[in-house]
Amino acid sequence: MSTPNKLRAILATERDLAFVGLIPNEVVNLMFDGEGMSIARAWREHLGPTQAELATRAGISQPGLARMEAARSPRKATRIKLAAALGLEVEQLLTLTAYSSFTDELQPALPLAK
């Protein structure tokens, strides 16, 4: 399957997950619109805590949380802490990992906004 077709399949799957309520549409939209933020940051922004507040709840440093939000595949232990602090299931932070592996590969193929 070509890369654009893989992306379409992943996007369809993620939109389906949002449809059944595992990931709210607002979170999916934050990930795919505009900045294309990570799922961790999209969830945090959707739920409202600041980085400092969430880091305290998760028992990690704010700079550590910032690095985790910038990463496309954060460590499992960190995902578990973050899920608990956000009141989510760990699976809700894992569902877009497959999309992340395509980001660098697809970026040159995506049209630039004017």
N, C-alpha and C positions, 0 to 999 in steps of 0.2 A: 504494500500500500504506500502510495506517495506521501510525502510529508504533509502537503495541504489536506489530503484526504484523512490522514491520521488526526490532524488538528480538528477537522470537521467532526470526526467521530468522537473525539474527546469533548469538544464543546457540546455536542448533542447529549452526551452522557451527563455532563455537568449540569446542563439545563434541565435534564430529566430529574436529576437528584434535587435540584432546587424546586422543581414542580412537586415532588412528593414530600417536601418539607424537611429534608435533611440539611439543606443549606438554603437559607432565605435568598430570594432573588436579589435583595439589596447587597448581600455579600458577594454573590456571583458578579453583579454589575460592577462593584468596586474593583474586582479582580480583572475584569476584561475591558472596562471602559477607562479612558483617561490614562492614569499612571500605570495601570496594570499591576496593582500591588499584590503582595503575597497573601495567601489565605489567612495567615496569622494576623497580619495588619488589618485586612478587610474585616475579620471578625471583631478585632479590638475596636476599630472605628465604628462598626455597626452597633456594638454593645455599649460604647461610650467611655470606658475608662481611659485615662491617660497612660502613657508608657510607664510612668513612675508608679501609679496606682496598681496597674496590672503586675508589674515586676515585684512589688511588695507582696501582693496576694500569692504570686507564684513562687516566691522565695528565691528569686534570681535578681541580679543587678539590672538597673535600667539600661546601661550600655549592652549588657548581655541580651536583653529583650530586643533592643534595636538591631543587634546583629542577627538575632533569630528571625525578626521580621524581614530583614533583607535577604535571608537565605531562602532558597527554594526547597531545600530538603533539610530542615533542622533535625538535630539529634532526637532520637526516640524519647529519651528521658526528659528532655526539655518540652517536647510536644505533650507528654503526659502531664507535666506540671502546668503548662499553659492551658490545656483542656480543663483541668480541674479548677483552675483560677477563673476561667471564663464560664464554667458551668456547662461545658460541652462534653460530648463523647470524643475520645481520641480520634475515631474514624472521621469526625467532622473536620479535623485538621489534616487528614491524610488524603482526602479524595482528589485533590488537585495536584498531587505529586507527579503524576504522569504528564500533565500539561507542562510542568516546569522543565522537564527534560527537553522539550521542544523549543523553548523560548529562544535560546541562542541560535539554534539552527534556522528557525523561522524568521527571525528579525529581519535579515536582509531581503526576504521574499515579501514581507508585508509592505504595502504602499505607504509612503510617507504622507502625513497630513499636511495640507497646505494652509 
